Amino acid sequence: MKKVSRDSLFVSEPNPMYFGNQSNDARAGWTNLNWLKSRFHFAFAEFQGPPLNFGVLRVLNDDLVQPQRGFGTHPHSNMEIATFILDGELTHQDSLGSKESLARGSVQFMSAGKGIRHSEKNEGLTPLRFLQLWIMPDTMNLKPNYGGFDGSTPEAVAARTNKFHHVVSSSRTSAPTPIKLSQDVNIFQAEMDSPSTLEFALAQNRQAYFVCAEGSATLSSKDETVDLEQGDACELYGPMQPVTVTSRGKAYYVVVEMNKV
């Protein structure tokens, strides 16, 4: 297990003009002086790394977007993108004609394929926080596709409360997940509502990137223990069985599991 401290991440607060925003006027409800504060786990934009990636996980950004701000229309290609919404509401609109707003616990996913243009905005009155993951695809120039998983329904909330909910898997498997991406990757999320303990295992030749998005986590396996706080992450390498995850109270976790490379 290798801890990745939140304090070690590159922090980006770009000029609002780069994404078509108005100037920073610190309206009511803002929790940061800049419209965006983004923490990069891997090389991205003005941060050239290292690290460059973790297996097929190419980008993981922890974004805080202030009200009435966002990312104007911009292009993507040949990347599988999954966005996990933690606070507020994210509005996606794209060149396929899709438009959708989703809130906490929801996941917006997009196969950029041979090319798509989209915008991502906080049209609400409260700050928006999300984790955006870019997964390198196993097939190039796919037909672009967008979809959303609504995590606000009672069924979705129950599926992730004090347990890992398997929300993303490969389109080449029959796993009953709401989201399918073109890569051998499995993504889980869990929301702890009290001090709790979970377990998961990593098979031979598999690895995982564990993100403590909220709260705390103590990861234990045999004689190894790692303590995480909000914003920290941990690299895990199989075989590991089992890994015990203990929260001291309310917490939110996202785990990206993949083939070891």
N, C-alpha and C positions, 0 to 999 in steps of 0.2 A: 504494500500500500504506500502511495506517495501523496502527501498532502499538497494541495495548491492553495495558498493563502489568498484571501480577498485582497490583502494589502500588496500582493505582488502583481496584481493585474494592472494593465495599462488603462488609464482613465481618459476618455475622450469627451470633450465638451465643445463640439464644432460650432462655427458661426451659423446662425439661423438662415442666412442667405443661401448657404450651400444646398438647402433642401426646400427652398421656396417659402420659408416662414417669414412672418413679420419679425421685427426686432424684439429683443427681450424687454418686455415692459412690466414684468413681475406682477401680473394680474393676481387678483384674489385666488387663493387656492394653490398657488405655486409653492413647491417645497424645495426648489433649487433655483439659483439665480439664472442659470442657463436653461434654454428650452429642452436640452437633452444632456443627460449624463449617462455615458455608456462605458461599461467595463468589458474589456476584450480578454477572453481566455486564450485566444490564439491570434496570430498575425492577421491584421485587418486594417483597411484604410491607411491612416498615417502611421500605424504601428506595424513594423515589418518583422517583429518577432526576434528571437524565438520565444515560445514554441510556434511552429507553423500549423500543427494539427495534432489530433490524437486518433490514430487509425483513420477511418473514413470520416470522422468528425472534423470538418475543416474550419468551421466558425461556431463559436458560442459567445454571444453578446448578451450581457445583462443590461437592459435599456430602461431608463426612467425618462418618460416623455411628459412634459407639462401640458395642462389643458389648452385646447385649441391650437395645437402644434402637431407636427408629424413629418413624415417623409413623403415629399411630393413624388409624382409619377417618375419611375426610373426602370431600367431594363434588367432582366436576369436571363441567364441561359445555362443549361447543363448543370443544374444543382437541385437537390431535393431539400426543401426548406420547411421546417416545422417550428411554429411559434407558440410557446406556452405562456398563457396570460395569467399573471399573478394578481394584479390590482388594476382597477379601472376597466375600460372597454376599448378594444382595438377595432378600428374600422378598416377593412381591406376592400380595395376596388381595383379591377384589372382589365386588361385589353380583351379578355374573353367575355366580358359583360358581367362578371361576378361582382357583387357588392354585399358585404356581410359585416355585422358588428357582433363581437363575442366578448364575454367577460370572464371572470376568474374561473380557473379550472378548465377552460376551453383551449382547444388547439386549432390554429389555422395552419393548413399545410398546402404546399404548392410544388408541383413538379415543373420546373422552369423549362426543361427540355430544350427544344430548338429555338425558344425565345418567347418571352412574355414581358409585358410592362405592367407595373402595379404601383399603387400608393398604399401607405399605412399611416393612419392618423388617429390622434386622440381628439375626437370631436366632443368629448364630454367636458365636465366642469371640475373633475378631480384628476390627479396625476395617474398616469398609466405606467405600469411596470410589466415587462415581459422578458422571457428568455427566448432568443432566436438562435436556432441551430441550423447550420448548413451541412448537409450530408453529401459527399461525393457520390454520384450515381454509378451503377454498374453497367448502364447502357446510355450512350450518347444520343442526342437529338431526338428525344422522345416527344410525343405530342404533349404540349403544355396542358396542365390540369390544376384546378384549385378545388379545395374542399375544406369544410370546417366541422369540428366536433364540438358540440355544445356541452360544456362541462357544468352548466348551471342547473340541469335537471336533477330531481331527487335521485334518480337511478345513477347518474354520473357521479354525484357527490358521494353516495353510498359506496360506489365502486372503488374510490380512492381514499376513503376515510379509514385511517389506521391500517391500511393495506396497500400493496403495490398494485396499481391498475396498469395492465399491459395495453398501451394505447397505440403503439406504432410497431409494425412488423414489415417484413419483406413482402412485396407483391408476388414473390415466387413461392410463398408458403400458404398453408391453409389456416394459420393462426387466426382466431376470431377477434381481430382488433379493428377498431373503427377507422384506422388510418393505415394505408399501405404505401410504402415508398420503394423506389427501385434501387434497393441495396440490402445486403444482409445485415440488418440492424434491428434491434429491439429497444424501444424506449418505454419506460415506466414512470408513473408519477404517484406520489403518496402524500396525503395531507393528514397530519397527526393533530388530533384535537385535545390530547392530554398526554402525559408521560406514557410512552408505549415502546414496545420492542418488536421489530420485524426481522426476518431473515431472508437471505437469498444466497444462491451459490453461483460460482462461475466455473464453467467446464474447461477442460484442457483446450488450449489454443483460443481462448476467448478473453476479452478484456472489457472493462467498463469505466465510464467517467461518471462519478457520483457528484451531484451538485446539491449543496445544502442551500436552497433558495430562501428559506425562512427558518428562524429558530435555531436549533442546534442538533447535532448528531454525534454519537460516539460509535465508531465502526470498530468491531473486534473480530479477529479471526486467529485462532490458535494463540500464539504469543505476541501478536501485533495489535495495537490499539491506536486509533487516530481520532482526535477530537476536532469537530468542525463547528464553526459558527456561521451565521448568515453571510452568504456570498462566497464561502470557501468551497473547494471541490477536492476530490480525491481520485487518483488514478488507481485502478484495481486490475490485477492480472491473475488469470486462472492458471492451474486449478485452485479454487478456493471454496471450501465447503465446511460449514456454512459461514457467511458473513452476518454477524449480528449488528443490527442498527438500533440504537437506543436514543430516544428523544427525551429531553428533560421537561418538555411541555409542548405547546403548539409548534408545529414545524411543517415545512413543505419541501419535498425532495423530488428531483428529476434524475433518472439513471439511464444512461445511454450504453447499451451492451452491443458488442460487435465482435467480429473475427480479429484475432491478434495478428498484427503485421510487424 
